Amino acid sequence: MSNVTVYYLEMLNKNQLNTKAVVSNLVITEAKIKEYRFNRFLYSLVGEAWQWNDKLTESDQSWKAYSERDNLRTWVAYSEGAIAGYFELEISDNQEVEIKYFGLAPAFIGKGFGGYLLTYAIQQAWDACNAKRVWVHTCSLDHPAALANYQARGFALYKEELE
């Protein structure tokens, strides 16, 4: 198995956000009713191509404890009624917000949705979650444009690790 590089990025001020234009056929809504099965489905749908498999073997109880916490919020993007992607925001006690998971469903990759969905996620972190800092990590197994998208939206790399 080859080494994986993990990239940690942060945004310390809302004004650092470089927005991407609204995509007219993308509707983003918060899943306000928490349902761990839905989060597990989204994780599998979006993450399958990028080897998101570490959580797939977890029990229902573990998924429920993770997904239905008060400090985890989930948004889902839809295009023409189909799930186009999602993101989860985890809010720490000191109002640091991590974009826990973020991505597009396979059928929607390459259609220009990623930049706007990330813009929306960052805006929700600052506004809906009252963030003092927004951060995310990605790795070399992710979509080849993932790191560039984070940086294009205004995130700054603060740490890099080889695993």
N, C-alpha and C positions, 0 to 999 in steps of 0.2 A: 504494500500500500504506500502511496506517495504522501509526502508531507502536505499539510493543509495550512494555509496562511489565514489567520483570523485578523480582521481589521476592525478597530474600535473607532467610532466617529462620534462627534458631539457638536451641538449647537448651543451656545451660551446666551443667545439673545434672539428674540423673535425677528429683529431686523436683519439677521443674517440669511433669512429664507429668501431664496431666489425662486419665485413661483413659476410654475408651468401653466399654460393656459388651460381653462376649463375644457373638458371634453364633453360635447353636448349629448352624446348618447351613453353617458355613464352616470348612473344614479348611485350615490353612496349614502348608506343609512346605518345608524348604530343599531346593533342587535341588543336592545335594552332588556329583553327577557333572556336571562342567562340559561343556556342549555349546553351542557358539556359535550353532548353528542354532535352538536352543530360545530363547535370549535374543533373537535377531533376530525370531523369531515373536512372542514376547511383546511386544516393542517395537512391532511392527506392529499386533498385535491391540488393544492398549490405546491406543496413541498415534495411530492413524489419525484419530480424530475431533478430535484436538487439534493437528493439523499437526506431529506428530513425524515429520518426513521428512528431517532432515539426515543421519541415519545410514543411511537405506535404500539409498543408492547405494554404500555402502562395500563393499569387496571381502570375500571370505570370509576372507582373511588378516587384514584389519583387524578384522573381527568376532571372529575367533579370538583375536587379541592382546588385544582389549578384554575379552571375556567370560570367557576362561579364565585370567585372572590370579589369583594367590593372594589379592590384596587386594580382590577383588570377590566378593561373595556374593549369591546370588539365592534368593528365596522366592516360592512360588506359592500362591495361594489357590484352593481348589476348592469348589464347591457342587454337590452331587448329581452329582459326577463331571465337571463342566464347569469350565473355567478361568474363575474369577471375577475375577482380578486378579493383580498381582505387584508386587514391589519389589526393587530392587538396592541393596545397601549397599557403598560404597567406603571402605576403611579407609586413611587416610594413615599415613605413618611415625610421626607424633606422636599417633596414636590419635584424630584427628578423623575422624568418620564422616559421610559425605555420603549422604543418601538420593538416589541417582543418578537412579533412575526409580521412579515409584510411580503406580499407577492401577488402575482397574477395567475389565474387558471391557465393551463396550457393553451387552450384555444384563443386566448386573448394576448398572448405574448407577441410583440412586434407590431401591435396595432396603435401604438402611441398612447396607451393608457397609463404606463408606469410613472411617468413624470408628474402627471396630474394627481394620480392616486397618492403618491408620496407627498406632494404639496399639501393635499387635503389632510393626510395623516399628521404632518408636522403642524398644520394650523390647528387641528383638534388637540394636539398635545399642548400647545401654548394656550389656546383659548378655552376649550372644554375641560381640560385637566389642570389648568393654572400652573403650567410648568415653570420651573426656575432654570431647568436645564433639560435638553432633549438629547438622548443618545441612542445609538444603535450599534450592533455589530453584524458583520457579514463575513463571508469567507471565500476562499478561492474555488469552492465547489458551487457557489451561487452562479446565477446567470452572469455571463461575461460583462453585461452593462450595469450590473447592480452597484458596484463601487462607484462608477462614474456618475450614476444617477444620484446617489447620496451626495457626492461631492458637488455636482451641478446644482443641487437644491440648497447648498450652503453649509453642509456638514464639513467639519475639519477633522482630519485623521489625528488621533492623539496617542494611539498605541497599535502596535502590530506584533503578533505572536506567531511562531511556527509550532504547529502541533504534529 
